[in-house]
Amino acid sequence: MLHNLSIGELADRLSAKQISSVELTRHFLARIERLNPGLNAVITITAEQALESATAADRRLALGERGRLLGIPLIHKDIFCTDGVRTSCGSRMLDNFIAPYDATIVARLKSAGAVMLGKANMDEFAMGSSNETSYYGPVKNPWDTTKVPGGSSGGSAAALAARLAPICTGTDTGGSIRQPAALTGVTGIKPTYGRVSRYGMIAFASSLDQAGVLTLSAADAAAVLQVMAGFDPNDSTSVDAPVPDYPALLDAPLKGLKIGLLREFFDGLESRNAALIQDALKVFTSLGADTVEVSLPHLPMSVPTYYVVAPAECSSNLSRFDGVRFGHRCAQPQDLKDLYERSRGEGFGAEVKRRIMTGTYVLSAGYYDAYYLKAQKVRRLINDDFRAAFQKADLVVGPTTPTPAFAIGAKVDDPVTMYLNDIYTIGANLAGLPGLSTPCGFVDGLPMGLQLIGPHFSEARLLGAAHQFQRATAWHTHTPGGYE
Amino acid sequence: MADWEMVIGLEIHAQLATKSKIFSGSATAYGAAPNTQANLVDLAYPGVLPVLNAEAVRMAVKFGLAIGATIARRSIFARKNYFYPDLPKGYQISQYEQPVVGKGSLAIMLDDGAVKTIGVTRAHLEEDAGKSLHEGLANASGIDLNRAGTPLLEIVSEPDMRSAKEAVAYMKKIHTLVRYLEICDGNMQEGSFRCDANVSVRPRGASRFGTRAEIKNLNSFRFVEKAIQYEAARQVELIESGGKVVQETRLYDSDRNETRSMRSKEEANDYRYFPDPDLLPLEVDENFIGAVRATLPELPDEKAARFARDFGLSAYDAGVLCASRELGGYFEAVAQGLGRPHAKLAANWVMGELSSALNRDNVEIAASRVSPAALSGLLARIVDETISGKIAKDVFEAMWSEGMAADAVIEARGLKQITDSGAIEGMIDAVIAANPKQLADYRAGKDKLFGFFVGQVMKATGGKANPAQLNELLKIKLAGG
């Protein structure tokens, strides 16, 4: 079936005229129409524009143009501004917000000929690990619709796992690509901080946010990242360094590659989960890689550090949502204070408010040193830990999450338990490192993810290792029942 | 006030004369229709990011070099968080703990001619906010974000000033400097140059500072002087009547000439400063600094010293002439045209007739109706005694209003000075003959009548008699020679 093909195969069929982009687009739109109501993964469907874009792609194909993404459908996480299309960020605050411009990555993918089918559900302002904080309601995991898909890119992950599109963009501030990718059995990569432009991506925590992509394979991710990555003069934190040819580097031999096993990631890890990681290591060994044990002594502090830094930045980033220029405005404000209080009080959900309050607190006079500055110091220590680990290993591996997908509603009332779900993923964000999650098996019928973290700008190495692992295991080809 | 001493520090906000805003590509021109110079970045739309304008950095560094300040190789932009409708992001981007310009200083001249050095603590880059508009709107406020994101250099002084006059002299000096450097147009009506004054008082001789009040947003030299005077007097009166000054922000009401409390320290915002994660630390290297240094013009103090040395001017005159780069340039052109020995004459005319004509008709010196060459042409006729200084003033007026050259005016109006001794003697004889009583009185010892005779002869010659010759000849004639 078309929806199980890789991007490379789809591109081949498009260029061989075996199928048109319009047909491909119709195929996925039909799947969205049929399957999305049970998942709530897609919150805006742009069928008309999609067919126009597909027609344009077909014209380019007819003229002999070739491109890895030309005519290939995708779904954007609703955190990316899309010109003329509602960009809600999963919030009531932006329920009425039609973005007047394209995010840089949206523009890059558009000019590469990718066809946007719609926008994916997400945790409100990307704050959440279960996609339950969305104003548009929770997203269901296609493997078990009583379970969460993870978050915050939960809509993207669920849509991809259900084969509603071959590409879903995502963003990752503390694991928001890798964790949902793991919980839905797909591949997700968070590139190095600065590798992909943040311009037009609605900010949660600016020093941690990074755009990336979820796909059915590492090879597909390589093709998409190739287009997304690169310097953007509109983003001062994007890095002006050449982008390697990721697809061309996928088969770089793993012989002699030193893979570090992260000791701390196994503390208290459930045995079945740990066994999957050990199995994965054996696969790498069989591919010629060597394993070493590495340690990140400060890793246990990553969650508290993150929950100081991220709320601090978010409390400031979300100040612009004040009911004055765009977004939700309360009815009949009595005065300025009333306008602010009710617009924000009504527009933001509970988790967003919790983080704004936490962030405001840690930045306040008298607390700044004890919280924000302390967290920045620990952040440097974690960075140093990784640096030391990469002296011994070319990349490090461990589980992406402590457990498989949990039940919808199970953790909503306990934010701290929810936050601990990100324990393995947050470190890479604090250190700005690239991380990738690939399917590595099942526990209780639910997919689990293997996480690979590499030094800055080692995306090609991560993608290559994941690609060869996937070729050797085929975990990534498993499709949830009912979505084959 | 006799037993009290004022302590004043100023925070001057100079709007940098960049073409575009500090973090976006919007134009900074003044006076456009509301919100026509505000793009998505200025409006703080979701997802947008700031990009630092390198020109603003160049200008800040230029200022730092001009006051001999240390230039930070690495400085940080922070966010100052507060809610206000004219602040679209809900925070202002401003350099907080690590500004680009560190400690420097500059000298001011006091009324008695003494020179005092005022320390500059720091100067940092930040963005301006927009404005709220209330006029003509019923039950609503308008927001104009044209000014949002305009680059500002905030120049913070040490609390080194001890009188309102010193504060004004310092502010004027900075005003002169930023215009010399061409980094700010200095337009105070449009708000391009304004300041906040920190004022406290203490018993004369005390070593500790008193509690200060900050007077916000003073946009004229006169207001700075009056607001400080009022505020210091208020504080003294308060303390002398047993009260205590509280640390607070006050606003100066120029209509009523008083300051009023805006908010006290307790009510002050907690701005929750933290480094802006959207902007990398600003790094400037030696090459950058060297390139900026190469663009520095001759600075006001250097120019004044040169004028004093080369043209023999007093320090005061040289200082006045160097108050603006244009004025200094004008003077120098006139003085060079006339020759160095007559530079004092040129200085007097530039500071006198020319400046009053410019002020009277509200004309910028660059648009002066009498060019430096024309003025030196006029002054040359004084030097060569073609006309007297008094007649020259009339000629100047004609040049100013009719745009003619000095010689043409002198020729057309027949203003050439009479230097023919015979002619002058003839007129003296006629005057003496017509005033026998005065002559008798003079000869009887009423010396003051000499002036009467000078006036009569001048009148008879239409003011054209050469004054020195006239004096000499008149003395001889009156003595009976």
Interface residues (C-beta under 8 A of the other chain):
Chain A: F80 C81 T87 C89 L94 F97 A99 P100 Y101 A103 R198 Y199 G200 M201 I202 A203 A205 S206 S207 P233 N234 D235 S236 T237 A312 E313 S315 S316 L318 S319 R320 F321 D322 V324 R325 F326 G327 L336 Y340 T360 L363 S364 A365 Y368 Y372
Chain B: L40 L43 A44 Y45 P46 G47 V48 L49 P50 V51 L52 R79 N81 F83 P85 P88 K89 G90 Y91 I143 D270 R272 Y273 F274 P277 D278 L279 L280
